[in-house]
Amino acid sequence: MTKEEFKEARNALGYTQATLAELWGMGKQGGRSIRRWEAGEVPICPRACYCVKIMLKLSRKPPNV
């Protein structure tokens, strides 16, 4: 997942960097970590890529009728 894809996915889910970091329990500097991933300063954590993909998939799941 590229930095652009990660940012697009986060935005599609409706989370700011800070709220996603809080949701994931990343601590005080979590928002900074996400900012650095999206800026390309450091590689995106593979687990974060997996989690955001799962979150996107679940958010697009059709409702049970």
Jmol script that loads the backbone (N, CA, C; Angstrom):
load data "model"
ATOM      1  N   MET A   1       0.852  -1.169   0.000  1.00  0.00           N
ATOM      2  CA  MET A   1       0.000   0.000   0.000  1.00  0.00           C
ATOM      3  C   MET A   1       0.901   1.237   0.000  1.00  0.00           C
ATOM      4  N   THR A   2       0.618   2.147  -0.894  1.00  0.00           N
ATOM      5  CA  THR A   2       1.396   3.385  -0.959  1.00  0.00           C
ATOM      6  C   THR A   2       0.900   4.371   0.093  1.00  0.00           C
ATOM      7  N   LYS A   3       1.684   5.412   0.290  1.00  0.00           N
ATOM      8  CA  LYS A   3       1.279   6.445   1.247  1.00  0.00           C
ATOM      9  C   LYS A   3      -0.007   7.125   0.797  1.00  0.00           C
ATOM     10  N   GLU A   4      -0.165   7.289  -0.521  1.00  0.00           N
ATOM     11  CA  GLU A   4      -1.374   7.906  -1.057  1.00  0.00           C
ATOM     12  C   GLU A   4      -2.596   7.006  -0.841  1.00  0.00           C
ATOM     13  N   GLU A   5      -2.411   5.717  -1.060  1.00  0.00           N
ATOM     14  CA  GLU A   5      -3.512   4.768  -0.849  1.00  0.00           C
ATOM     15  C   GLU A   5      -3.924   4.717   0.618  1.00  0.00           C
ATOM     16  N   PHE A   6      -2.935   4.754   1.494  1.00  0.00           N
ATOM     17  CA  PHE A   6      -3.240   4.736   2.923  1.00  0.00           C
ATOM     18  C   PHE A   6      -4.043   5.976   3.316  1.00  0.00           C
ATOM     19  N   LYS A   7      -3.588   7.130   2.862  1.00  0.00           N
ATOM     20  CA  LYS A   7      -4.286   8.381   3.192  1.00  0.00           C
ATOM     21  C   LYS A   7      -5.698   8.377   2.620  1.00  0.00           C
ATOM     22  N   GLU A   8      -5.843   7.910   1.387  1.00  0.00           N
ATOM     23  CA  GLU A   8      -7.160   7.836   0.751  1.00  0.00           C
ATOM     24  C   GLU A   8      -8.089   6.911   1.544  1.00  0.00           C
ATOM     25  N   ALA A   9      -7.564   5.777   1.986  1.00  0.00           N
ATOM     26  CA  ALA A   9      -8.367   4.827   2.760  1.00  0.00           C
ATOM     27  C   ALA A   9      -8.791   5.447   4.094  1.00  0.00           C
ATOM     28  N   ARG A  10      -7.854   6.105   4.762  1.00  0.00           N
ATOM     29  CA  ARG A  10      -8.177   6.748   6.045  1.00  0.00           C
ATOM     30  C   ARG A  10      -9.260   7.793   5.852  1.00  0.00           C
ATOM     31  N   ASN A  11      -9.118   8.601   4.813  1.00  0.00           N
ATOM     32  CA  ASN A  11     -10.131   9.625   4.536  1.00  0.00           C
ATOM     33  C   ASN A  11     -11.475   9.004   4.189  1.00  0.00           C
ATOM     34  N   ALA A  12     -11.469   7.913   3.422  1.00  0.00           N
ATOM     35  CA  ALA A  12     -12.718   7.232   3.061  1.00  0.00           C
ATOM     36  C   ALA A  12     -13.432   6.697   4.302  1.00  0.00           C
ATOM     37  N   LEU A  13     -12.649   6.326   5.306  1.00  0.00           N
ATOM     38  CA  LEU A  13     -13.235   5.843   6.556  1.00  0.00           C
ATOM     39  C   LEU A  13     -13.733   6.987   7.436  1.00  0.00           C
ATOM     40  N   GLY A  14     -13.313   8.209   7.107  1.00  0.00           N
ATOM     41  CA  GLY A  14     -13.775   9.375   7.860  1.00  0.00           C
ATOM     42  C   GLY A  14     -12.971   9.678   9.104  1.00  0.00           C
ATOM     43  N   TYR A  15     -11.721   9.214   9.157  1.00  0.00           N
ATOM     44  CA  TYR A  15     -10.881   9.445  10.337  1.00  0.00           C
ATOM     45  C   TYR A  15      -9.791  10.464  10.039  1.00  0.00           C
ATOM     46  N   THR A  16      -9.514  11.290  11.025  1.00  0.00           N
ATOM     47  CA  THR A  16      -8.321  12.127  10.958  1.00  0.00           C
ATOM     48  C   THR A  16      -7.147  11.247  11.376  1.00  0.00           C
ATOM     49  N   GLN A  17      -5.956  11.742  11.195  1.00  0.00           N
ATOM     50  CA  GLN A  17      -4.778  10.989  11.637  1.00  0.00           C
ATOM     51  C   GLN A  17      -4.847  10.748  13.136  1.00  0.00           C
ATOM     52  N   ALA A  18      -5.214  11.766  13.870  1.00  0.00           N
ATOM     53  CA  ALA A  18      -5.269  11.662  15.337  1.00  0.00           C
ATOM     54  C   ALA A  18      -6.351  10.694  15.800  1.00  0.00           C
ATOM     55  N   THR A  19      -7.526  10.730  15.184  1.00  0.00           N
ATOM     56  CA  THR A  19      -8.604   9.841  15.639  1.00  0.00           C
ATOM     57  C   THR A  19      -8.304   8.387  15.291  1.00  0.00           C
ATOM     58  N   LEU A  20      -7.684   8.152  14.144  1.00  0.00           N
ATOM     59  CA  LEU A  20      -7.317   6.773  13.800  1.00  0.00           C
ATOM     60  C   LEU A  20      -6.264   6.252  14.773  1.00  0.00           C
ATOM     61  N   ALA A  21      -5.297   7.077  15.096  1.00  0.00           N
ATOM     62  CA  ALA A  21      -4.267   6.686  16.055  1.00  0.00           C
ATOM     63  C   ALA A  21      -4.884   6.378  17.413  1.00  0.00           C
ATOM     64  N   GLU A  22      -5.843   7.192  17.828  1.00  0.00           N
ATOM     65  CA  GLU A  22      -6.520   6.964  19.106  1.00  0.00           C
ATOM     66  C   GLU A  22      -7.322   5.661  19.066  1.00  0.00           C
ATOM     67  N   LEU A  23      -8.039   5.437  17.975  1.00  0.00           N
ATOM     68  CA  LEU A  23      -8.818   4.217  17.808  1.00  0.00           C
ATOM     69  C   LEU A  23      -7.932   2.986  17.899  1.00  0.00           C
ATOM     70  N   TRP A  24      -6.759   3.064  17.331  1.00  0.00           N
ATOM     71  CA  TRP A  24      -5.822   1.939  17.328  1.00  0.00           C
ATOM     72  C   TRP A  24      -4.972   1.866  18.594  1.00  0.00           C
ATOM     73  N   GLY A  25      -5.153   2.803  19.521  1.00  0.00           N
ATOM     74  CA  GLY A  25      -4.401   2.772  20.775  1.00  0.00           C
ATOM     75  C   GLY A  25      -2.911   2.994  20.584  1.00  0.00           C
ATOM     76  N   MET A  26      -2.560   3.923  19.703  1.00  0.00           N
ATOM     77  CA  MET A  26      -1.153   4.153  19.361  1.00  0.00           C
ATOM     78  C   MET A  26      -0.443   5.093  20.330  1.00  0.00           C
ATOM     79  N   GLY A  27      -1.137   5.626  21.302  1.00  0.00           N
ATOM     80  CA  GLY A  27      -0.502   6.500  22.283  1.00  0.00           C
ATOM     81  C   GLY A  27      -0.420   7.944  21.828  1.00  0.00           C
ATOM     82  N   LYS A  28       0.284   8.750  22.622  1.00  0.00           N
ATOM     83  CA  LYS A  28       0.357  10.195  22.391  1.00  0.00           C
ATOM     84  C   LYS A  28       0.933  10.559  21.030  1.00  0.00           C
ATOM     85  N   GLN A  29       1.902   9.826  20.563  1.00  0.00           N
ATOM     86  CA  GLN A  29       2.580  10.153  19.309  1.00  0.00           C
ATOM     87  C   GLN A  29       2.005   9.404  18.108  1.00  0.00           C
ATOM     88  N   GLY A  30       0.879   8.739  18.286  1.00  0.00           N
ATOM     89  CA  GLY A  30       0.288   7.957  17.213  1.00  0.00           C
ATOM     90  C   GLY A  30      -0.074   8.776  15.987  1.00  0.00           C
ATOM     91  N   GLY A  31      -0.657   9.941  16.208  1.00  0.00           N
ATOM     92  CA  GLY A  31      -1.002  10.814  15.085  1.00  0.00           C
ATOM     93  C   GLY A  31       0.230  11.243  14.310  1.00  0.00           C
ATOM     94  N   ARG A  32       1.306  11.463  15.026  1.00  0.00           N
ATOM     95  CA  ARG A  32       2.580  11.828  14.390  1.00  0.00           C
ATOM     96  C   ARG A  32       3.091  10.675  13.530  1.00  0.00           C
ATOM     97  N   SER A  33       2.966   9.459  14.036  1.00  0.00           N
ATOM     98  CA  SER A  33       3.405   8.292  13.261  1.00  0.00           C
ATOM     99  C   SER A  33       2.634   8.184  11.954  1.00  0.00           C
ATOM    100  N   ILE A  34       1.328   8.352  12.026  1.00  0.00           N
ATOM    101  CA  ILE A  34       0.501   8.276  10.815  1.00  0.00           C
ATOM    102  C   ILE A  34       0.860   9.407   9.862  1.00  0.00           C
ATOM    103  N   ARG A  35       1.094  10.584  10.393  1.00  0.00           N
ATOM    104  CA  ARG A  35       1.510  11.723   9.569  1.00  0.00           C
ATOM    105  C   ARG A  35       2.814  11.397   8.825  1.00  0.00           C
ATOM    106  N   ARG A  36       3.749  10.768   9.534  1.00  0.00           N
ATOM    107  CA  ARG A  36       5.036  10.411   8.927  1.00  0.00           C
ATOM    108  C   ARG A  36       4.870   9.320   7.866  1.00  0.00           C
ATOM    109  N   TRP A  37       3.954   8.365   8.096  1.00  0.00           N
ATOM    110  CA  TRP A  37       3.687   7.341   7.073  1.00  0.00           C
ATOM    111  C   TRP A  37       3.171   8.001   5.803  1.00  0.00           C
ATOM    112  N   GLU A  38       2.200   8.896   5.981  1.00  0.00           N
ATOM    113  CA  GLU A  38       1.551   9.522   4.837  1.00  0.00           C
ATOM    114  C   GLU A  38       2.458  10.515   4.118  1.00  0.00           C
ATOM    115  N   ALA A  39       3.453  11.034   4.804  1.00  0.00           N
ATOM    116  CA  ALA A  39       4.411  11.938   4.185  1.00  0.00           C
ATOM    117  C   ALA A  39       5.537  11.171   3.492  1.00  0.00           C
ATOM    118  N   GLY A  40       5.601   9.866   3.741  1.00  0.00           N
ATOM    119  CA  GLY A  40       6.654   9.053   3.147  1.00  0.00           C
ATOM    120  C   GLY A  40       7.978   9.146   3.891  1.00  0.00           C
ATOM    121  N   GLU A  41       7.941   9.679   5.108  1.00  0.00           N
ATOM    122  CA  GLU A  41       9.172   9.808   5.899  1.00  0.00           C
ATOM    123  C   GLU A  41       9.650   8.469   6.431  1.00  0.00           C
ATOM    124  N   VAL A  42       8.705   7.602   6.731  1.00  0.00           N
ATOM    125  CA  VAL A  42       9.012   6.251   7.213  1.00  0.00           C
ATOM    126  C   VAL A  42       8.059   5.277   6.536  1.00  0.00           C
ATOM    127  N   PRO A  43       8.463   4.015   6.397  1.00  0.00           N
ATOM    128  CA  PRO A  43       7.555   3.035   5.788  1.00  0.00           C
ATOM    129  C   PRO A  43       6.302   2.833   6.640  1.00  0.00           C
ATOM    130  N   ILE A  44       5.194   2.580   5.969  1.00  0.00           N
ATOM    131  CA  ILE A  44       3.943   2.317   6.682  1.00  0.00           C
ATOM    132  C   ILE A  44       4.035   0.931   7.309  1.00  0.00           C
ATOM    133  N   CYS A  45       3.620   0.840   8.541  1.00  0.00           N
ATOM    134  CA  CYS A  45       3.602  -0.432   9.255  1.00  0.00           C
ATOM    135  C   CYS A  45       2.701  -1.411   8.495  1.00  0.00           C
ATOM    136  N   PRO A  46       3.201  -2.607   8.168  1.00  0.00           N
ATOM    137  CA  PRO A  46       2.378  -3.577   7.437  1.00  0.00           C
ATOM    138  C   PRO A  46       1.068  -3.923   8.150  1.00  0.00           C
ATOM    139  N   ARG A  47       1.092  -3.944   9.468  1.00  0.00           N
ATOM    140  CA  ARG A  47      -0.142  -4.235  10.214  1.00  0.00           C
ATOM    141  C   ARG A  47      -1.169  -3.127  10.022  1.00  0.00           C
ATOM    142  N   ALA A  48      -0.702  -1.896   9.938  1.00  0.00           N
ATOM    143  CA  ALA A  48      -1.613  -0.768   9.720  1.00  0.00           C
ATOM    144  C   ALA A  48      -2.263  -0.883   8.345  1.00  0.00           C
ATOM    145  N   CYS A  49      -1.493  -1.276   7.348  1.00  0.00           N
ATOM    146  CA  CYS A  49      -2.049  -1.472   5.999  1.00  0.00           C
ATOM    147  C   CYS A  49      -3.124  -2.541   6.023  1.00  0.00           C
ATOM    148  N   TYR A  50      -2.831  -3.648   6.679  1.00  0.00           N
ATOM    149  CA  TYR A  50      -3.790  -4.748   6.779  1.00  0.00           C
ATOM    150  C   TYR A  50      -5.060  -4.272   7.489  1.00  0.00           C
ATOM    151  N   CYS A  51      -4.891  -3.585   8.605  1.00  0.00           N
ATOM    152  CA  CYS A  51      -6.049  -3.128   9.385  1.00  0.00           C
ATOM    153  C   CYS A  51      -6.921  -2.156   8.607  1.00  0.00           C
ATOM    154  N   VAL A  52      -6.308  -1.210   7.918  1.00  0.00           N
ATOM    155  CA  VAL A  52      -7.099  -0.222   7.193  1.00  0.00           C
ATOM    156  C   VAL A  52      -7.831  -0.889   6.025  1.00  0.00           C
ATOM    157  N   LYS A  53      -7.213  -1.902   5.410  1.00  0.00           N
ATOM    158  CA  LYS A  53      -7.891  -2.637   4.331  1.00  0.00           C
ATOM    159  C   LYS A  53      -9.111  -3.381   4.875  1.00  0.00           C
ATOM    160  N   ILE A  54      -8.966  -4.009   6.023  1.00  0.00           N
ATOM    161  CA  ILE A  54     -10.080  -4.722   6.653  1.00  0.00           C
ATOM    162  C   ILE A  54     -11.187  -3.740   7.040  1.00  0.00           C
ATOM    163  N   MET A  55     -10.805  -2.607   7.590  1.00  0.00           N
ATOM    164  CA  MET A  55     -11.789  -1.595   7.982  1.00  0.00           C
ATOM    165  C   MET A  55     -12.570  -1.103   6.769  1.00  0.00           C
ATOM    166  N   LEU A  56     -11.881  -0.895   5.646  1.00  0.00           N
ATOM    167  CA  LEU A  56     -12.557  -0.464   4.419  1.00  0.00           C
ATOM    168  C   LEU A  56     -13.528  -1.529   3.933  1.00  0.00           C
ATOM    169  N   LYS A  57     -13.077  -2.765   3.957  1.00  0.00           N
ATOM    170  CA  LYS A  57     -13.921  -3.874   3.501  1.00  0.00           C
ATOM    171  C   LYS A  57     -15.185  -3.962   4.355  1.00  0.00           C
ATOM    172  N   LEU A  58     -15.037  -3.863   5.646  1.00  0.00           N
ATOM    173  CA  LEU A  58     -16.191  -3.946   6.552  1.00  0.00           C
ATOM    174  C   LEU A  58     -17.118  -2.740   6.404  1.00  0.00           C
ATOM    175  N   SER A  59     -16.556  -1.596   6.100  1.00  0.00           N
ATOM    176  CA  SER A  59     -17.386  -0.393   5.965  1.00  0.00           C
ATOM    177  C   SER A  59     -18.235  -0.429   4.697  1.00  0.00           C
ATOM    178  N   ARG A  60     -17.843  -1.234   3.743  1.00  0.00           N
ATOM    179  CA  ARG A  60     -18.574  -1.333   2.468  1.00  0.00           C
ATOM    180  C   ARG A  60     -19.484  -2.557   2.401  1.00  0.00           C
ATOM    181  N   LYS A  61     -19.541  -3.286   3.501  1.00  0.00           N
ATOM    182  CA  LYS A  61     -20.370  -4.495   3.551  1.00  0.00           C
ATOM    183  C   LYS A  61     -21.841  -4.105   3.456  1.00  0.00           C
ATOM    184  N   PRO A  62     -22.614  -4.749   2.568  1.00  0.00           N
ATOM    185  CA  PRO A  62     -24.035  -4.413   2.458  1.00  0.00           C
ATOM    186  C   PRO A  62     -24.775  -4.796   3.745  1.00  0.00           C
ATOM    187  N   PRO A  63     -25.783  -4.028   4.098  1.00  0.00           N
ATOM    188  CA  PRO A  63     -26.533  -4.338   5.327  1.00  0.00           C
ATOM    189  C   PRO A  63     -27.315  -5.649   5.168  1.00  0.00           C
ATOM    190  N   ASN A  64     -27.488  -6.326   6.295  1.00  0.00           N
ATOM    191  CA  ASN A  64     -28.287  -7.556   6.304  1.00  0.00           C
ATOM    192  C   ASN A  64     -29.751  -7.197   6.150  1.00  0.00           C
ATOM    193  N   VAL A  65     -30.402  -7.901   5.244  1.00  0.00           N
ATOM    194  CA  VAL A  65     -31.824  -7.626   4.994  1.00  0.00           C
ATOM    195  C   VAL A  65     -32.652  -8.783   5.486  1.00  0.00           C
TER     196      VAL A  65
END
end "model"
wireframe off; spacefill off
backbone 0.3
color backbone group
